[in-house]
Amino acid sequence: MTRWEKGNFPLNAQWQQFVEKMEKTCIEHDDDGCKQKWESLKGMLQVVVAGKGRNQAATLLLELSEMENGAQARVVLEGKPRASRLSDPVAPPRKILSFLATCAPGLEAVVAAELQAPAIRAANVAIAESGGAVFFSGTWIVAFNAILWLRCGSRVMHLIASANLPWADAIGIDPVYQFVRYAVHWKRFLANNDDGHKRFRSFSVECRVRDCTRRSVSLYAPRKANAAINDALDLEFNPDVLEPHLKEPAEVPLFLLIHKDKARLYRDMSSNLGERSYKEVLDKTSLPGEIAAGVLTLAGWNYAVPGFGEINRNAPTVLLDPMCGCGTLLIEAALMSSNTAPGLLRKSWPFTDWHDFDEELWQECRARASAAMLAVPSSHKFLGNDRDQKVISACARAAERAGVAHLLQLSSQDFVQYEPPTRPSLVVVNPPWESKERTTTLVPTFSELGRFLRRHCRETDAYVLSGSRLLASNMRLKADVNWPIKIQGLHFRLCRYYILPKKRKDQAAPQST
């Protein structure tokens, strides 16, 4: 099956070869009805190719299926999904494509700023109305740079089809099924013949539905999407010889976003960006890498993304985390200071096995990212402490894997007794996560944290991540600004404090003589 989009047909010799191939197919199948239909379509397409029909409102697609019962050609008009030009083998390599970067709700502005920064240089950056995502566009170079350099995003995805779902005209056919079924040429997207067998790559479909006309869509959309792809594969492959290529995680993870009856289908290029390769264990109490990077950027530590931390009274050079745990905040800060692209630390990506993967371009982007690494300024220091020696040892091992172990100054003692070797200019801390059962037991921890900041961090900018205003109030500090962030389904606030200098005692009055 071949698809062509209006205004993007191959011209001159390529167009002639395409016409000859189509006509040869009709002759081989000896189908008069197909011949007549093709002649009619060819005249329409020639008008589009000549540029005479580019201003027409309809979107014109051509599909040709070489089936056992003869060649079938048909025109799909507006209302069907528009196929991405990426799937077209003759598409120019620098074609502008559309992408989506997902993130934790509350970090959208940070991710948008990252995408526009010099390391990525994305175009048409816009925060999604549904929240938790940022749209952007660019070439494959932009997409690869986003995968390598995006610190605060969760995933990077490529748009392969989009359409408005015509609920009013849906008679007997579900619009979600129809959209996914004809979104792309699924045989080309999922075929895997590398080992000589007729297989298709494993796929998965994740759906997110927001503010849709039919509220029940969120219940059946995943099932309809999977059924549509499986039906497409059944038509393309002979079920008797078809051998599924089952693999976990899916080789081609798909993401279906439906917001206000607008459907967008994406390929997930990166999977979870927050699963940094330097971490030993990923659990619910460990701060995800992208959240840590987002917190540090809001605190003004990320020099590559300007516009944040402007309220700070100090230049961020000495970072302190008195309850560092596994050291995610410290390691992410060190990677920022050395201008190390976090994507360089990861070995495998979903997109490297796709049919349209450009290995040479990917390696060029990786080489440029490697060359951009810098020596950490001598003024930058990273101070960490945790009372659990095993946790500190895990932190040291993670820093070693990230290549920043030599930059960290770690200590293992209760933070109540901890004395920083250098007065910090910036404190960023993620206290223990609270729950309804632990809120009362954590009150002393937050009270001691407030005393620690007043004792050792005077005239310092401090950022505290907390999910409870009640607990934060026990620090007896007044927050200047706070940012809501949703982490793993829980609501948190990043609160910024400026620790005032210690009040000077009035000099004693001179005794009278």
N, C-alpha and C positions, 0 to 999 in steps of 0.2 A: 504494500500500500504506500502510495506517495502522496504527500500533502504539500500544497503550495499556498502561500498567503498573498493576498492582493498587494500588488506593487513590489513584490520581492521575488519575481520569477527569474530564472537564469536567462540571460540574454544571448543574442548572437548564436555562436556555435553550440553552446550548451542548450539553448532553447531548441535549436533544430534537432539535436540529438534526442532531446526529451520527446519531441513530436514524433520522430521516427520510431522510437521505442514504443510509444503508445499505439501507433498505427500497426506496428509489427505484431503486437500483442493481440489486437483485434483480428488481424488476418489469421494468426495461428489458431485462434479459438473459433474462427469462422462464424461469428455471431453478428448477423446483420443489424439487430437492434443495438448492439454495443457500438457498431461502426457509426450508425446514424447519430447516436447520442454523443460519441466522441467528436464527430465533425461539428456538431452544434457547440459543444464545449470549447473546442479549439478556436472557433471564431470569437467566443466571448473572452477567452484567455488572451488572444492576440490583441484585443482592444486594451486589456489591462496592461499587457507588456509594453505596448506602444505608449502608455502613459495617458491614454484618452479617457480611461475610466477611473483614474486615481481619486477623483473627488466624489465618487459615488458613495452613498451612505452605507450600502450593504457590504459586508465582509464576505469575500468569495473564497471558498476553499475547494480544491479538487481532490477527490479520493479515487484511486484506482486499485481495485483488488483483483488479483489474479487467482481465481477460484477454479475448482474442477469443472464447474458448470459454465465457465466462460468468464471473460473479463467484465467487470462491472464498474461503471463510472457514475459518479453523482456529484452534484453541487450542494454544498452545505452553506446556507445563508446565515445571516446574523441571527443570534439566538443559540447557536452552537458555540462551544468554546473555541477560542482562537488559539491555534497551536503555536508553541514557541519556536522561533527560528533556530534555536540551539539544536533541535532534533534533526534539522535539515543538513545532510552531509555536505552540501555546497555552500552553507552559510559562511560569510566572511568571518575570520577569527576575531575581528575587533568589533563585532556587532554589539550594540548597546542592549543589555539585558536587564531584567527586573529581579530584585532580590528582596528578602525579608530577614531581618535580624531580630530574634526574640530575646527577651530579657526579663528579669524580675520586675514586676510592677513597682514603679518608683524610680527605676534607673533609666527610663526612656531618654531623658534629656542627656544623660551621660553617654549612652550608646550613640545617640545622634551626633554628639560632639566628636566622639571617637571616629565615626565614619567620615566626618568632614575634615578630620585632621590630616596633615601631610602624608602620614604613613599609608592611608587608604585612599583618600581623595574621591569619595563616592559623590554621585550627583543625585539631585532630586530627593534629598533626605527628608523624610516626613514621618512624624510619630503617628502610629496607627490609632484611629479613634477608639478602637476596642481596648487599647492599652496593652502593655507588655510586649510591644513589638515596634519596629521601625522599618519603614519602607526605604529602599534606596535603589539606585540603578548604576550601571557601569559595564565595563567589559569584563572578560574573564580575569584580567589582571586585577581589577578592583575586587572581584569576588575572592580570589586567592589571597590578596593582601588583607582582606577582612578576616579570613580564616586564620591567617598568621598573626595579625596584630590586634584583633578585637579582644580586649581584656575583660570587659564588663558585660558582654553579650552571652546568651546561652546557646544559640544556634544560628547558623547562616544557611539560608535556603534559597533555592533558585525557582522562580516562577515558571511553570511549564504550560499553564493554561488558566484562563479566567473568563467568566461570563456571568451575566445576570440570570438568576434562576426564574424562569417564567411560570410561576405558580398558577396564574390565572388561565394559561393555555395548556396546563398539564392535564391531559385526558388519557388515562390508561397507562401513561409512562411517567415514572418518577423523574423529576428534573435533576436530582442529585445523581441518580444512576446514569441518565442520559449525558450529563455533563462529564462525568468521569469516563464513561465508555468511549466517548469520542474526543477526549482531551488531547491525546497524543497517539502516536503509532506504538502501541504497547509491545508489539513483537520486536521492534527496533530497540525500545528502551530496556526490555527485560531479557532478550535472547542472550544465551551464553553458550557459544560453541567452541570455547577455547580448548576443551579436552576431547573434541571429536564427537561428543554426544549431543543430541538435540535436547537441550535443557532450557529452562528460563530461570533468571535470577530470583532469589527470594525477595519479597517485598512486604511492607507493612503500611498500614494507613492509620494515621492519627488524625482525629477531627477536633476542631474547635468551632463551636457555633455560638454566635452572639446576636441578639436582637433580630431574630429571623421571623418572618411572617407566620410560618408554621412552627409552633413551639416544639412539636414532636420530632423535628428534624434531628436534634441532638441525640435522640434515642436510636434512630435507625440509620443515620448517615454513614457510620463506619461499615455496617453490614452491606448497605447498598454500594458503597465505593468498592469494597472487596469483590462483591458479586460482579460489578461492571468490568473490573480488570480480568477476573477469571473467565468471564464470558468472552471477552476479547481474545484471550489466549486460546480458548477452546476453538475459536474460528480460525486462528492463525496456525495452530499446531494440530497434527493428527493425534487425537487422544490416545491411540494405541501405541504410539512410539514416544509420546511426550513423557519426559522424566523430570519431575520437579527438582529443583536444586534448593533443598531446604537448608537454611543456615541461620544461625542466631549470633548476633543481631542481624536484622534484615540487610541485604546487600544494597537494596534501593529503598530506603525509608521515605515514605511520602507523608505530606502534611496537607490536610484539607481545611482551609479556613473559610467559613461562611459568616459574613457579617452584613446584616441588613440586606439579605437576599443576594449579595454579591459573593460569588464563589471563586476562590483562588486555590489552585492546586500547585504545591511546591514539592521539589525534591530536597530532602535534608542533606546538605553537603557535609556537615561537620559533626552531627550528633551533639552530645553535651560538651560544650566548650569548657564548662566549669570543672570537669573531671581532669584536673591537672595530673600529668604523669608522675610528678614528684611525690604525690601523696601515697601513703601506704594503705590506709583504710578510709573508705568513704562511708560515713554514717550520718544520721540525722542531726547529731550534735556538732559535727564538723562544719565550719563555715565554708561554703562552696567558694572555689577560686574566683569566679566572676563576681560574687557578692563582695568578697574581700577587696577586689580591684575597684569595684564601684564605690565602696566606702572610702577607700584611699583617694580616689579621684575627687569625690565630694569634699574630702578634707584638704584638697589642694596639693597632694604629694605628686600626682601624675603631671610632670612638667610638659609632656607631649600633648596634653589636652588642656589648653588654657581656658580661663573663664570660671574656674572653681577655686574655692578657698580664698577668694579675694577679701573676705572678712577677717582673715587671720591677722594677728598682730605680729607674728614672727615668720621669718623665712623657714620653710620646712627643711631642715637639714638633719636633726637628731630625732629619730622616731623611737618612741617607747610604747611597748605593749606589756603592762605588768601582769597580765593573765593570758599569756600568748598561746597556751595549749600546744597544738601541733605546728604553730608558727605560720599559718597561712597568710596573715596580714604582713608579717615581717618579710616572708619570702616574696610575696607579690610586690612589696615596696622595693626590695632589692632588685627584682627583675625590671621594675620601672626605672630605677636609677641607672642601671646598666644598659637600658634601652634594648632589652632582650625581648624579642617577639615570643609570646607564650606558645604560639603554634609550632615553634621550632623544637619544643620539648616533647612533642607528640609524634609517634612513629606511624600510625595508621589513620586513614580517613576513609569514609564511605565512598567518596567520589572517585578515588583513584582506580577503581575497577569498572567505572561506567564506560559505555560505548563511545562517548564523545570526550573522554578525558584527554587533555593536552599535557602530556608528560613534560615536554620541553619547556612549555610556558610555566608550569608549576615549579620546575627546578630553577628557572630564572628568578622567579619571585622568592623562592627560598634562599637563593644565593644573595640576593639584594638584602633580604632581612638579616642574614648572617653578617654581611658586611657592615650593617648599621649599628652593631653592638659597640658600646662605648665603655671606657674605664669609669668606674664609679668615683665621683669626686671624693677627695680625702675628707672633706667636711661632713659627708654623709655617714651617719652611724645608725645602727639598728640594734636596739636594746630590747631583750625579751626575758621574761621570767615566768615560771610556773612552779607551783609547789610540788608537783608530781615529777619525780626524777625520770620515770619511764616515759612520760609524755615529752619531757625535754630531750631525751635521747631520740625519740621518734622525730622531733622537730629538727634535730641536728642531722639525722639521716636524710630527711626530706630536703633540707637545705643543700646537702651534699649532692643529691641527685639533680637539684635545680642549678647547681654550680655557683651558689652564693654562700656556702658555709663559712668561708673566710671573712665574710662581712658581718656576720651576726655575733653579738656578745650576749650569751645566754647565761641565765642563773636559775637555780632550783631552790626556792624557799617560799614560804608564805609571803604574799605581797605586803602583808602588814609589817614584816621585818625587812623587806627588801629596800635597799637604798641604791638608786641608779648611780652608776659611776660617773655619769655626765648629766647635767641638767638638760632635759629634753626641750626641744622647741615645738614638738607636736606629739600628743598622746592619742593613740587610737586603740580602743579596747572593746572586746566583745565578751562581756561577763557571761557566766553560765546561763543557759537558756532556761527560762522559767516556765512552769506549768501551774495549773490551778492548785495542784498538791504542794508545789515547791515554793510558791510565792512567799509564804510566811517564813520559810526556812532561809530564803535568800535575802531577807531584810538586813541581817547583820553584814552580809557580803557587800551590799551596796553602801551601807553606812560607812564601812571601813574603806571602801573605794573613794568616797568623798573625802575622808580624812587623809588618805594617802595623797590625793591630788593637792590638797591644801598644804600638806607637809613638804612634799618633794617637787611639786610642779607649779610653783608660783610663776605668774606672768607667762603662762603656757596656754596654747590652744589645745583643748581636749575634746575628742569625739567619742561618744559612748553609744553603742548599739544596744537597745533594750526593747523588750516587748511589753513592758508594763510601766505606765506612768507612775503608779503607786511605788514601785520599787525605785525608779529613778528619783523620785522625790526624796527618798531617804539619803541621797548624797548631799542634800542641803546646798545644792548649787542651782543657779538659775540659767536655763538654756537660752541662748540668743536666737538660734534657729534650729528647726528640726525637720527632717525629711522622712516621710513614710515609705517603708520598703516592705514588700511582701516576700517572705522567704519560706519555701516549702509549705505554703498554705497558711503560714502564721504571719501576723501583722507586727511589724517592728517599727521603731523610730530611731533614726540616727540623730542624736542630740549634740549640738555644739556648745561648749562652754569656754569662757575665758577665765582662767584662774587668776584672780586679782592679786596684786602684790600684798605682802604682809603689812598690816598697819603699823606705822611707827609709834612707839610709846612716847607719850609726852615727857619731855625732860623734867626731872624733879626740880621744884622751886628751890632757890638758894636759901639756906637757913639764914635767919635774921641775927644780927649781932647785938 
